[in-house]
Amino acid sequence: MGVATAPPPPTTSKTLQKQYLEAVGAYQYVLTFLFMGPFFSLLVFVLLFTSLWTFSVVYLVWLYVDWDTPNQGGRRSEWIRNQAIWRQLRDYYPVKLVKTAELPPDQNYVLGAHPHGIMCTGFLCNFSTESNGFSQLFPGLRPRLAVLAGLFYLPVYRDYIMSFGLCPVSRQSLDFILSQPQLGQAVVIMVGGAHEALYSVPGEHCLTLQKRKGFVRLALRHGASLVPVYSFGENDIFRLKAFATGSWQHWCQLTFKKLMGFSPCIFWGRGLFSATSWGLLPFAAPITTVVGHPIPVPQRLRPTEEEVNHYHALYMKALEQLFEEHKESCGVPASTCLTFI
């Protein structure tokens, strides 16, 4: 079963105003992703040395009181998730969400999301907003996109991303969510993480997965079904400068990732006013996020390595099958295969 929601209007039928609004929707997400955290961190610090210092002090007191909220389910806002600007973001590429199987809300799920891409655009659009009607496609499920824990240390930005339902990709946070008495919790984990972003080359499908087994252990501890998810086109919206493995540039990227938790990528898109110039506006390449069939997992409070390896192998096989079944309909050549590292 394949179901796509909210098909965007064809480009030829879009008015200039519609095209402008879509570009604004895509551009604001890029600017927010890159600059909102550093901007407000600097602002809170600078205000301490001005006559407006009370604003920073009050917020820092609030930050201290609210510090554990990200690890306790966060603070999701349906108003933010349903804003019209996310529908403009959806239509710009466009982004689609495809359902291949039912995910009954009487159990919990761990969704493995691939590939990471540069900014996880398709996953944020489909799981952290209602622009493609996730709650109608999967009634009763409560999706939470797990991201780098360090993002929740950034003032104001942490509150903004919590409003989407984002949570830290930490054991404390994920265990809390999957331990809730209300079933239907769906944790979406970018399994490849920051390391996979280094391989976000257009037209390539290279996944960091062979040694990533923490998400399988999480599923076993809670008896949550594993669900493979693949976002076709995620790597095509930016151009990436990829450095050869073993080069000093690649070594610097890996060292920075170990220290800071994220990879410094050199990437670019098109210009805001010209498609032929360089800029930060993403290329309008279609993104199709396909949600696969659930893999039932038993509950094991202390899973053995044999159990982890068994379900990890089942997951990799299911993900590869999902890719093979949908690649041609999503514009990927039939000869293309997934690469696991």
Beta strands, then each sheet from edge to edge (+ up, - down):
strand 1: 3-4
strand 2: 95-99
strand 3: 109-114
strand 4: 142-147
strand 5: 167-168
strand 6: 185-190
strand 7: 206-207
strand 8: 225-232
strand 9: 239-240
strand 10: 267-270
strand 11: 278-279
strand 12: 287-291
strand 13: 339-340
sheet 1: 1+ 2- 12- 8+ 3+ 6+ 4+ 5+
sheet 2: 7+ 13+
sheet 3: 9+ 10- 11+
end
